[in-house]
Amino acid sequence: MTEGVGPGGGEPPEDLTAAEAGMWQAFRNGSVYDLSSGDTVVDDPHGGHPWGPGRTVRARVVCWLLLDGPPALAGRVSSLKLVGVQISGALDLAGGTVVPYLEMRACRFERDVLLPEARFTTVRMVDCSIPRLEAARLHTEGDLHLPRCRFLGGIRLTDARIGTDLLLNQAIVHQDRSGRSIAADGMNVGQDLQAEMLESHGELSLRSATIGVSLSLRGARLVNPYTRLALNAPQLTVERSLYLTPAGVGAQARSGMTPARGTRIQRFECRGGVRLDDGRFGDAVDFEGARFTFTDEQELSLRRVQTPELRFLGERPVRGRVVLSGAKVVNLMDRADSWPGPGRLHMGGFTYENLVPRGPFPLALRLRWVDAASAEYNPEPYERLAAVLREGGEDEDAREVLLAKQRRRRESLPVAAKLWGHVQDWTVAYGYRPGRAAVWMAVLWAGGSLAFARSAPPPLKSGEHPAWNPPLFTLDLLLPVIDLGQVGFWQLRGGWQWLSAAFVLLGWILATTVAAGATRTLRRT
């Protein structure tokens, strides 16, 4: 393309300032237009040092260039690349189609940037000071980059369509009038959403958003302590992984990578509730090292979440709740000191197929974990844990879990049923330790044999009785239904009569508890 004459052909309009005329020519040349002074204090777009007219261009001229700019110089591609420029007025591109490449670095906007329903190829705003970004239903074919930018009045990306990546690394976003820092409900990102070391002061809302690859909030700080939620993302879909993990700090740290040993790290921190209900995550949800600070009313809600792997490896929240009701996980990777205490963990309907503990997690602590899952008796967490242990070949541990379930159930029963439960526990451990029945039988048989050996009861009918045999007599008393031909032939009086009655009663109790335990065993198989 060749240069034209006049505003329509390429020459700058006469009413442009010197700064604007320079930007006009840089646009046609496709070169970077840098108005920075070289002084880092003065050039800080977030600082208080004023930038004069020599560094200021009108937003109307920027819109003119982007929507209906002059042709490029011969052999060049027109693009707007600004560094250290102040834009006065509202940059309003609502509904427009912007073809030229747009990149702004260390720029300062006096008023809001308005991009609703606009279409771009790629937008890059890096380390800029922006009062507010209004970009509902924005459409980009490529990236939307906003790293290290500061937004005093929030960001709106509701129903936006980002073709490839959305970058918010190290951005600082304050809440708008509705209390939201980033409103991105229904947003669709073709590849990654990276918001590493993001500072969000308000509610980060991602309701029904879809992320094509991964969502990284490594090292982010979400602060919204005085309302219900700091991260509100129900029905979020992430094709790969959600990372709420540490990020490396410093030049040697690489984005998206696990920090190397010796690298200074920044944890993911959240002061306010988290809602990820009904989320779908293709690979994992990772809470490695995450720190949550809740009030008593706030919670980490993972209701009905589905993911192949849940890495619950953060710090134990001191207050608030963790809710996993209805969640479905294949691998549960966790630590004993990551889970909250009794009454603050809810796992009704939570299913998992494999346990992958990180560090020591003995069965006694695992049983406390299950006990903490509900204030009242609920058999589901015990049965799920027992099934997983049995599938892993831990049959003995599975029996211990089911025994713990019966003991927890006993606490909710009436007094009579509770007493009967204690009897079953003492005798055969509710059928989960059947060897106890043989021990009790041997003890009672030996004791009865010794006792009745001191007795020589007369027969009921002379000549119609077997020989007196204390061990066989005792065994006949203890075994219900079975007749060994000893009982019914002797006259027992006084204490011996009461002792024989006691042995009959103990025999029935022992047989009943064994039968109850056998019934449970058959039901499990």
C-alpha angles and dihedrals in degrees: 000000000000133000118272132202125257130007094308094048102045110280113119118251115259095240094064120114120236091260091050093047090053090050089050093056093043089053091055091046094046090230132137114269105211120184097166118130099219092245107115093207094051093041095052103117090202095050129092099246109119121238112215132216091280089070099036129096128178118253088226091063092048089052090048091055094047098044103031107004128160121273119272122260116262111290093009136105115225114237139152113237113166129180125183095356127144116218116206121204128017115312097225116184096148112159093359130131112229116195103172120085112260125206128160124180128187091350127152124221118201093198140019125302108232116199106148113154091356122143124221139166096219131345122197121181110168126184093348130151109231125171092210138342113218107188110145112164091006113166124205127176091205136015134336107207121188104155120159091002121139122220116190094186103036137251129275118200100153111164091353119159114216112188098208127349134003112202123194098154113159091354118150114215126182125198127270126223092284092054096254123127096189120015106192104148112160093009119155120207116187096210131355131358105204117187099157115167089002116164110214118184102188136015117331103208121196101156112169091352120155124214116192097209123358139341112217122193093162111162092358122150116214112188122185105124101155099058132049104268140033094174116031110181113142116165090017114164120204116175093207126010142337112217120201091165141118123291128210116248120213141042093292093058115098122212115251094012130112106258112258120240110280094024115128107243137200117212126225105256129188125187102187139034126310123213119190098153118162092005122159118211120180099206115007151329107226123199096167107160093348117159120209124189111192138171117229090266097049127085148179099244119198097160113166093351115161122205137139091234135024114191103197096180104131131113117289109261110237094211137016129042141285112215122194098160112154094359119146120210132166099199121026109197111187149145128231092236095050098072124084123241133261117316093017099077123072120187106160108153093001110148130191132165104204136028117215107179118197105216128346114343107162121191092255090061091043089056090051087052090055092043089054091055096085138014090221130044113286119169096199100082092048094047093047092050092047092050092050092048092048091050088053092053095255096129096154092051090047090056090050090053093050090047089053088051091057092048091051090048090051090063091065097049129098118265097264093048090045091055091049088050091054090052091052090047095050095045109039103352091248090307095300091105103040092168088075090070091062091047093051091045092051092047094049092044093051093045093047093047091053093046097047091045086074092055127078103185117191118245122256092229124023113239094010102087138084123244113285108261114174097194092048091044091052092049091049089054093049098047111073120210093008114101116208094177099251107093116079099033101082137070108233117187136185116341094002089061091051091047093053090048089052091052091051091050093047090049092055092046091050093047092048094051091047090051091049091050092047090052091054090049092052091048091052091052 
